[in-house]
């Protein structure tokens, strides 16, 4: 029986991944060579990008922006598919060149790639002064992680310079993207903890950095892969180009206490630094969480054995499931995996097997599989993206939803509340306690 994939449009694909790589450069800009019909599915992408950047004068881009100030397209039509879209491509590129960005990324959509326009020649003939890169490929059938890695490697091949020196005790962070939920706060938390250890961050590759930072990626002494699915081939590329070693490909992302302790300790060990700051940070978090968890337990509202469902990428889910089960005593009833990393996926399966957990594990489930799983297991708490949030609203018994993964369409983040690292533990525990109390109130239980 063929699976229904009508919710696929809500999941960022490889085209969105390549866009994320270019838009992850803070002084970069991206344009699409595509028809309007190919632009519309990327409306979510444009809206997210608009929230990350200072708005420009949208009136000067009225012909390309549909009221959005990022990600213009060329509006190719039937005539362009016959005679070519050279004039439209030149017009958009020259318009962007007048805005004095640091880099313009020109992406050929799979449909317009059939026209056969020579984008490289057209850009050269446009006489633009801004550095311009072209991704001329119709291979946009992969995942979001695939597209991001492809885009980043193309960018690094063009921009990264051979280093004259290696900066002692310095790292690149690889894996966060501008579409990841809460990515700015997570990057801030990772940088903060690295500074406490005495480690400098050269670049967060294609996640809010400037071109100058990307020029210097070869100067880092170590590459730290945060998310395996989004960083493995990038780490291999940097190892081949600059001989830079990496950490994180065979470790869980720093979600929860145990994974954060292991991740930061591995970094400090690599540089022969004292792990004492890691121990102190973990102790501080435990001391803050214990009173509230103890109080919750004393009110007969213990989290012990409470089933939950969680949806996201395997590098996120493997440590998150372990943390929720080991530290809070909760039971993983349903796990839905989108992007799959080989190490983290195997680690998750091994953990569930070792602990004799009869968890339903779904890889890239469609909406009907998700609804069936939630109806069968009825978890009070659901962790995930807006996809799961909306599907949860269709259930007979409504769970409490906690956002942890993307896409999230209208979720505003103004406070410094990360999900990664030790301060991320506080965010997660706080969200769970408050959400669980709300759930109990809906069940008409008494809470003082």
Helices and strands as residue ranges (DSSP letters): G 8-10, H 14-23, E 28-33, H 36-40, H 43-52, G 58-61, H 62-65, E 72-73, H 78-83, H 86-97, E 103-108, G 112-114, H 119-125, E 131-136, H 144-159, E 170-174, H 183-197, E 200-204, H 211-215, G 217-219, E 222-225, H 228-242, E 246-247, H 256-270, H 276-298, E 307-312, H 314-326, E 331-337, H 342-354, E 360-363, H 367-377, E 381-384, H 386-392, E 400-403, H 421-442
